[in-house]
Amino acid sequence: MTAKRTPQHTAKTTTRRRKPQTVGESIIQGLKEAIAWTEGKNDKVRLTLVNVPQVDVRKVRLKMGLSQSRFATKFGFPPATLRNWEQGRSHPDAPTRVLLAVIAKHPAAVEDVLRQAS
């Protein structure tokens, strides 16, 4: 009895390279994913929530012993905006509250960065 030989086939796997996304395509994809997430269709989205602190601007300023105009000038805030915050007519947005929280805890670090930038 002779053994039947079958030719050995090596399976070739070809990997296709994906064409890189353009910036526009990436934005469109991100928007589609965001819409799907808001509609409850995409639960694979990673969501990071950050608790942005409330900051008493007046308290921070007084602790530093600065007038409104000196505090505003030192940290790059418009003086009128600072007055509005302190008088409750408006409130700092989230990124500004983060900066104010850093100023409250580490004013020298912020001053150093601002000094190097100018």
FENBEL-V259201 format. One record per backbone hydrogen bond with DSSP energy under -1.0 kcal/mol. NH is the residue of the N-H (numbers start at 1). CO is the residue of the C=O. If there is no record, write none. Layout:
NH_CO, NH_CO
This chain:
26_22, 27_23, 28_24, 29_25, 30_26, 31_27, 32_28, 33_29, 34_30, 35_31, 36_32, 37_33, 38_34, 39_35, 40_37, 41_36, 52_50, 57_55, 60_56, 61_57, 62_58, 63_59, 64_60, 65_62, 66_61, 71_67, 72_68, 73_69, 74_70, 75_71, 77_72, 82_78, 83_79, 84_80, 85_81, 86_82, 87_83, 88_85, 89_84, 90_84, 97_93, 98_94, 99_95, 100_96, 101_97, 102_98, 103_99, 104_100, 105_101, 106_102, 110_106, 111_107, 112_108, 113_109, 114_110, 115_111, 116_112, 117_113, 118_114
